[in-house]
């Protein structure tokens, strides 16, 4: 009898310990990560505000680099963040570029599921890389596509490029872009700088061509012409929330909240939000809050 009581007490102790561990896991804050440029800072802030409005305790880790943030999520240090499908397929999983947005998303979803990362519903966005020129300069030089740019460079045009360091070194960045179009900027003609500075460098005439993002509000506000990627070199960069499987199992109601936010995003929406911050100088937290209220998310 004494032996039976000991077994029962031990079993009860283990059960209580497991329950306490589960409760503790559910009480831990949700760690929301984010990248280090305007679009992502807005999305990260909106995500934090959305979750807090629905009763979650949130720990924000914003302003990280692409590879650092992904590694933090794989290591369990970040629970969720907004990622671009092209990053997952090409940068993180070293796969060839799929033919279209649907295939890119399906590939990212399948490969990352094997790593315990769950892609929720994708937004109707494509914030891909692009090269831009001042519109008047592009018109004067008759450069409107990347093929036009390649032809001009091969014909001896002395043009300088502003690029961030990541694009300069990426597998889907400057070198393979130049290989695809058959031209090259001399190393001395490439000025590397932070992403946000490329816009001002182009606007102020410090460079002739700049790396930009397709959904950046400054493209229109600064009177840039985004050169057409006529060979469709750049991958699709469709935004979607990515959540650790363990986190989603502990908090299944995260999915409908984040999917609703994803459904409210489009290229036009991102351009507008980015423009409010980078052109109109509005506060990021306020812009994120306005986005949530305008779309009845909070």
C-alpha positions in Angstrom: 0.0 0.0 0.0 2.8 2.4 0.9 4.5 1.6 -2.4 1.3 2.4 -4.3 0.9 5.7 -2.5 4.5 6.6 -3.4 3.8 5.8 -7.1 0.6 7.9 -7.0 2.4 10.8 -5.4 5.2 10.6 -7.9 2.8 10.5 -10.8 0.8 13.4 -9.4 4.1 15.4 -9.0 5.1 14.7 -12.5 1.7 15.8 -13.8 1.7 19.0 -11.8 5.2 19.7 -13.0 4.2 19.2 -16.6 1.1 21.4 -16.1 3.3 24.1 -14.5 5.7 24.0 -17.4 2.8 24.3 -19.9 1.3 27.2 -18.0 4.7 28.9 -17.9 5.2 28.4 -21.6 1.8 29.9 -22.3 2.6 32.9 -20.0 5.9 33.6 -21.7 5.7 36.7 -23.9 5.4 36.3 -27.7 8.7 37.5 -29.2 8.0 39.5 -32.4 11.0 40.2 -34.6 11.6 42.7 -37.4 14.1 43.9 -39.9 15.8 47.2 -40.0 14.0 49.4 -42.5 10.8 51.4 -42.7 8.4 48.8 -44.1 9.4 46.2 -41.6 9.5 48.6 -38.7 5.9 49.5 -39.5 4.8 45.9 -39.8 6.6 44.9 -36.6 5.0 47.8 -34.7 1.5 46.9 -36.1 2.0 43.3 -35.2 3.0 44.1 -31.6 0.0 46.5 -31.2 -2.4 43.9 -32.7 -1.3 41.2 -30.4 -1.3 43.5 -27.3 -4.8 44.6 -28.2 -5.9 41.0 -28.0 -4.3 40.4 -24.6 -0.9 39.1 -25.5 2.3 40.0 -23.6 4.8 40.9 -26.4 8.5 41.3 -26.5 9.6 43.3 -29.6 13.0 42.7 -31.2 13.0 45.1 -34.1 15.8 46.4 -36.3 17.7 43.1 -37.1 19.5 42.0 -40.2 17.9 39.5 -42.5 20.1 36.5 -41.7 20.4 37.3 -38.0 16.6 37.5 -37.7 16.0 34.2 -39.5 18.7 32.5 -37.4 17.1 33.8 -34.2 13.7 32.3 -35.2 15.3 29.0 -36.1 17.0 29.0 -32.7 13.7 29.7 -30.9 14.7 33.3 -29.8 12.0 34.9 -32.0 8.5 33.5 -32.2 7.2 35.2 -35.3 8.0 37.9 -37.9 7.0 38.9 -41.4 9.2 37.4 -44.1 9.4 37.6 -47.8 8.9 34.4 -49.8 11.9 35.0 -52.0 14.2 35.3 -49.0 13.1 31.8 -47.8 13.5 30.0 -51.1 16.7 31.6 -52.4 18.6 32.9 -49.4 17.7 30.5 -46.6 17.0 27.3 -48.5 19.3 27.8 -51.5 16.7 26.8 -54.1 16.3 28.1 -57.7 13.8 30.9 -58.3 10.3 29.5 -58.9 8.2 30.7 -61.9 5.6 32.7 -60.1 4.3 34.0 -56.7 2.2 30.9 -55.9 5.0 28.5 -56.5 7.4 30.7 -54.5 5.0 30.7 -51.5 4.4 27.0 -51.8 8.1 26.2 -51.9 8.8 28.4 -48.9 5.9 26.9 -46.9 7.0 23.4 -47.6 10.7 23.8 -47.0 10.3 25.8 -43.8 7.7 23.4 -42.4 10.6 20.9 -42.2 12.4 23.3 -39.9 9.4 23.9 -37.6 8.4 27.2 -39.2 4.9 27.8 -40.3 4.0 30.2 -43.1 0.5 31.7 -42.6 -1.6 33.3 -45.3 0.4 35.4 -47.8 -0.5 39.1 -48.5 -1.1 40.5 -51.9 2.3 42.1 -52.1 5.6 41.9 -53.9 8.3 44.1 -52.4 11.0 43.0 -54.7 14.3 44.7 -55.4 14.5 47.2 -58.2 16.9 49.8 -59.7 15.8 53.3 -60.2 17.0 56.5 -61.8 15.9 60.1 -61.6 13.0 60.3 -64.0 14.5 63.3 -66.0 17.8 61.5 -66.3 16.3 58.3 -67.4 14.3 60.1 -70.0 17.3 62.0 -71.3 19.4 58.9 -71.5 16.5 56.8 -72.8 16.9 54.2 -70.1 13.6 52.7 -69.0 14.4 49.0 -68.6 17.3 47.0 -67.1 18.2 45.9 -70.6 18.4 49.6 -71.6 20.8 50.2 -68.6 22.9 47.2 -69.7 23.1 48.6 -73.2 24.1 52.0 -72.0 26.8 50.6 -69.7 28.2 48.4 -72.5 28.3 51.5 -74.7 30.6 53.3 -72.3 28.1 55.2 -70.1 29.9 56.2 -66.9 27.2 55.6 -64.3 27.5 55.1 -60.5 25.3 52.9 -58.4 24.1 53.2 -54.8 23.6 49.7 -53.2 23.3 48.4 -49.7 26.0 45.9 -48.6 23.5 43.0 -48.5 22.4 43.3 -52.1 26.0 43.8 -53.2 26.8 40.3 -51.8 23.5 38.3 -52.1 23.1 35.3 -54.4 20.1 37.1 -55.9 21.8 40.4 -55.8 24.1 42.6 -57.9 26.5 40.1 -59.4 23.9 37.6 -60.7 21.8 40.5 -61.9 24.7 41.8 -63.9 25.4 38.3 -65.2 21.7 37.9 -66.3 21.7 41.2 -68.2 25.3 41.1 -69.5 26.9 44.2 -68.0 28.8 45.2 -64.9 29.4 48.3 -62.8 33.1 48.7 -62.0 33.8 48.2 -58.3 34.8 51.9 -58.1 31.4 52.9 -59.4 29.4 51.1 -56.7 28.8 53.1 -53.5 27.7 50.9 -50.6 25.5 52.4 -47.9 22.6 51.7 -45.7 19.3 50.9 -47.5 17.6 54.2 -46.6 20.5 56.3 -47.8 20.3 55.1 -51.4 17.2 57.2 -52.0 18.7 60.4 -50.9 22.0 59.7 -52.7 20.0 59.3 -56.0 17.8 62.3 -55.3 20.7 64.6 -54.5 22.6 63.5 -57.6 25.4 61.7 -55.7 24.8 58.6 -57.9 23.1 57.9 -61.2 21.3 54.6 -60.3 20.1 53.3 -56.9 18.9 50.1 -55.4 15.3 50.7 -54.2 12.4 48.5 -53.0 9.3 48.3 -55.2 6.9 49.3 -52.5 8.9 52.3 -51.1 6.8 55.5 -51.1 9.9 57.6 -51.9 10.0 56.3 -55.5 7.1 58.4 -56.6 7.6 61.2 -54.1 11.2 61.7 -55.3 10.3 61.5 -59.0 12.2 58.3 -59.6 11.7 56.0 -62.6 11.9 52.4 -61.5 13.5 50.5 -64.3 11.5 47.6 -65.7 13.0 44.2 -64.9 12.2 43.0 -68.5 14.0 39.7 -68.1 12.2 39.0 -64.8 15.4 38.4 -62.9 14.2 39.5 -59.4 12.4 36.9 -57.4 8.9 37.4 -55.9 9.1 38.9 -52.4 5.6 38.3 -51.1 5.1 39.1 -47.4 3.6 36.6 -45.0 3.7 36.0 -41.2 6.0 33.1 -40.3 5.5 31.5 -36.8 7.4 28.9 -35.0 5.3 25.6 -34.9 5.7 25.3 -31.1 4.4 28.9 -30.7 1.4 28.3 -32.9 0.5 25.1 -31.1 0.5 26.9 -27.8 -1.4 29.9 -29.2 -3.5 28.7 -32.1 -5.5 32.0 -32.1 -2.4 33.8 -33.5 -3.2 32.4 -36.9 -6.6 34.2 -37.5 -5.2 37.5 -36.1 -2.2 37.5 -38.3 -4.1 36.2 -41.4 -6.5 39.1 -41.0 -3.6 41.5 -41.0 -2.1 39.8 -44.0 -5.3 40.2 -45.9 -5.3 43.9 -45.3 -1.9 44.4 -47.0 -1.3 45.2 -50.7 1.5 46.9 -52.7 -0.6 50.1 -52.7 -1.1 49.9 -48.9 2.7 49.4 -48.3 3.6 52.3 -50.6 1.1 54.5 -48.6 2.4 53.4 -45.2 6.0 53.8 -46.2 5.3 57.2 -47.7 3.7 58.4 -44.5 6.9 57.7 -42.6 9.7 58.4 -45.1 8.0 61.3 -47.0 5.5 62.9 -44.5 7.8 62.2 -41.5 5.0 60.6 -39.4 5.8 58.5 -36.4 6.1 54.8 -37.1 4.0 53.8 -34.1 1.2 56.1 -35.1 1.3 55.0 -38.7 1.1 51.3 -37.6 -1.8 52.1 -35.2 -3.7 54.0 -38.0 -3.3 51.1 -40.3 -4.8 48.7 -37.7 -7.8 51.0 -37.0 -8.4 51.9 -40.6 -8.7 48.1 -41.4 -10.8 47.3 -38.2 -8.1 45.1 -36.9 -8.2 46.7 -33.4 
